[in-house]
Amino acid sequence: MLGSFNSLFKIPDLRKRLLFVLGMCIVYRIIGKVMVPGIDSKALMSIMSGMGNTLFGLYDMFVGGAFTKMTVFALGIMPYISASIIIQLLGSVVPYFQRLQKEGEEGRKKITQLTRYGTVLLSLAQSYGIAVWLQSAEAGGGMPIVRNPGIAFLFITMITITAGTVLLMWLGEQLTEHGIGNGISIIIFFGIVDMFP
């Protein structure tokens, strides 16, 4: 088995693709540690520590702990997946999307572009909900999570988390094109593996 693993690195194109995936994993790990500005990390951890066995805990596993740490990747790649599902469902109901699905390569490009726009819209909506929740949540002893709540915090949080999701979407597309396999699946894998030391 070790011999077959070593033979992977003897093929130049495969070696290049594997090294690209490894490089993107490192980029994911580094950027995934950047927190959303304006949050008291101690207060956040005291609230999030009790959410491990809830739906938030399951979601947090898929985003590599980014939700409980409230990093730029707090939403992970999930808005992109949701947008893809919505576009596919619209393809079975709306004639415009049905035509796009039958147009071949040009239709796929248009669907991909619409999925990207949908990802941004979903990310903005979900990050707004997260920002509002963060402003209203308090840790034990009435300690607020957000140091300076208000419109500026809402705006910065929405932009930061949406930018993180768009970056993940771009990383997934690059992994699909230059790496091995489906980039979105690899991003989800990175998130799950990120929970391990």
Secondary structure as UniProt FT lines:
FT   HELIX           2..8
FT   TURN            9..10
FT   HELIX           12..31
FT   TURN            32..33
FT   TURN            37..38
FT   HELIX           41..48
FT   HELIX           49..51
FT   TURN            52..53
FT   HELIX           55..62
FT   TURN            63..65
FT   HELIX           66..69
FT   TURN            72..77
FT   HELIX           78..91
FT   TURN            92..93
FT   HELIX           95..102
FT   HELIX           105..136
FT   STRAND          138..139
FT   HELIX           140..142
FT   STRAND          143..144
FT   HELIX           151..178
FT   HELIX           183..193
FT   TURN            194..195
//
